[in-house]
Amino acid sequence: MAFMVKSMVGGQLKNLTGGLGGEEKGEGEKSDAAAQGMTREEFEEYESQLLEEKMERDATFAQKKAERATLRTHLRDKYRLPKSEMDENQIQVAGGEVELPRELAKMIELDNVEEAEKDSLMGQLSNIQNLDLDSLKGKAQATLEDFKQTAEKCCVM
């Protein structure tokens, strides 16, 4: 209701005062270029540079997001977690093949080496508490030598 009264009275009031007051169209029509002290060509070039910079930032941001998604995918594969479609989409948006940064690739490689060591027989034995590998190795060699001596005695008889 207030809107209707304002529009009816406001329009008639402007006609009555002749449009004097708050609005001056003469200087309000200046373009953005003139307001910033540039010619139209300079302003268009400035806007194109801003657009290029924004596109570069967006591309870099998308690349970083894809690298993080690739890292998450590697970790999900390593720990056998369910895959995320969001990560796969981010990788595809960045162009499909995304390489990890060197630092992250080194970290993953070190983790893989440590996993391989832990999965080996000696790695499993070293995880057992109160186990002296040197004494175990010595006992194994002594037993092997005993077997050799016993085998030699059997052949001589």
C-alpha positions in Angstrom: 0.0 0.0 0.0 2.8 2.4 0.9 4.5 1.6 -2.4 1.4 2.6 -4.4 1.1 5.9 -2.5 4.8 6.7 -3.0 4.7 5.9 -6.7 1.6 8.0 -7.3 2.7 11.0 -5.1 6.4 10.7 -6.0 5.8 10.9 -9.8 3.6 14.0 -9.4 6.1 15.6 -7.0 8.9 15.2 -9.5 6.7 16.8 -12.2 5.9 19.7 -9.9 9.5 20.4 -9.0 10.7 19.9 -12.5 13.1 17.1 -11.7 15.3 19.4 -9.6 17.0 17.9 -6.6 19.0 14.8 -6.2 19.6 13.6 -9.8 21.8 15.3 -12.3 22.0 13.3 -15.5 24.7 15.3 -17.2 27.7 14.1 -15.1 26.0 10.8 -14.1 26.3 9.5 -17.6 30.1 9.3 -17.6 31.3 5.8 -18.5 33.5 3.8 -16.1 36.5 4.5 -18.3 36.1 8.3 -17.9 35.4 8.0 -14.2 38.8 6.2 -13.8 40.7 8.6 -16.0 41.2 6.3 -19.0 40.2 6.3 -22.6 37.7 3.8 -23.8 40.5 1.7 -25.5 42.6 1.7 -22.4 39.6 0.7 -20.3 38.8 -2.2 -22.7 42.4 -3.4 -22.5 42.4 -3.2 -18.8 39.2 -5.2 -18.6 40.6 -7.9 -20.9 43.7 -8.1 -18.7 41.6 -8.6 -15.7 39.6 -11.3 -17.5 42.8 -13.1 -18.5 44.2 -12.9 -15.0 40.9 -14.3 -13.6 41.0 -17.1 -16.1 44.6 -18.0 -15.1 43.8 -17.9 -11.4 40.7 -20.2 -12.0 42.8 -22.6 -14.1 45.5 -22.7 -11.4 42.9 -23.2 -8.7 41.3 -26.0 -10.7 44.7 -27.7 -11.2 45.4 -27.5 -7.4 42.0 -29.0 -6.7 42.7 -31.8 -9.1 46.1 -32.5 -7.5 44.5 -32.7 -4.1 41.8 -35.0 -5.6 44.5 -37.2 -7.1 46.3 -37.4 -3.7 43.0 -38.4 -2.0 42.4 -41.0 -4.7 45.9 -42.5 -4.1 45.3 -42.6 -0.4 41.9 -44.2 -1.0 43.5 -46.8 -3.2 46.2 -47.4 -0.6 43.9 -47.9 2.3 41.2 -49.6 0.2 38.6 -46.9 0.9 35.5 -46.3 -1.3 36.1 -44.0 -4.3 34.6 -40.6 -4.4 32.9 -39.4 -7.6 33.6 -35.7 -6.6 37.3 -36.4 -6.7 37.0 -38.1 -10.1 35.0 -35.1 -11.4 37.6 -32.7 -10.3 40.3 -34.6 -12.0 38.3 -34.7 -15.2 37.6 -31.0 -15.1 41.4 -30.3 -14.9 42.1 -32.3 -18.0 42.1 -36.0 -17.0 45.8 -36.7 -16.4 47.0 -34.9 -13.3 50.5 -35.4 -11.9 51.2 -35.1 -8.3 53.7 -32.5 -7.2 57.2 -33.9 -6.6 57.0 -33.5 -2.8 53.7 -35.5 -2.6 55.0 -38.1 -5.0 58.1 -38.6 -2.9 55.9 -39.0 0.2 53.8 -41.6 -1.5 56.9 -43.4 -2.7 58.4 -43.5 0.8 55.2 -44.8 2.2 55.2 -47.6 -0.4 58.8 -48.5 0.4 57.9 -48.6 4.1 54.8 -50.8 3.4 57.0 -53.2 1.3 59.5 -53.5 4.2 56.7 -54.1 6.7 55.1 -56.7 4.4 58.4 -58.7 4.1 59.2 -61.6 6.3 62.0 -59.8 8.1 59.7 -56.8 8.6 57.1 -59.0 10.2 59.7 -60.6 12.5 61.0 -57.2 13.6 57.5 -56.3 14.7 57.4 -59.2 17.1 58.4 -57.9 20.6 61.3 -59.3 22.5 62.8 -60.9 19.5 66.6 -60.8 18.9 67.2 -61.2 15.2 70.9 -61.7 15.6 70.5 -64.6 18.0 67.8 -66.1 15.8 70.1 -65.8 12.8 72.9 -67.4 14.7 70.7 -70.3 15.9 69.5 -70.9 12.3 73.1 -71.0 11.0 74.1 -73.4 13.7 71.2 -75.7 13.0 72.0 -75.6 9.3 75.7 -76.6 10.0 74.4 -79.5 12.2 72.3 -80.7 9.4 75.3 -80.6 7.0 77.4 -82.6 9.4 74.7 -85.1 10.0 74.2 -85.5 6.2 78.0 -86.1 5.7 78.0 -88.7 8.4 75.1 -90.6 6.8 76.8 -90.7 3.4 80.0 -92.1 4.9 78.3 -95.0 6.6 
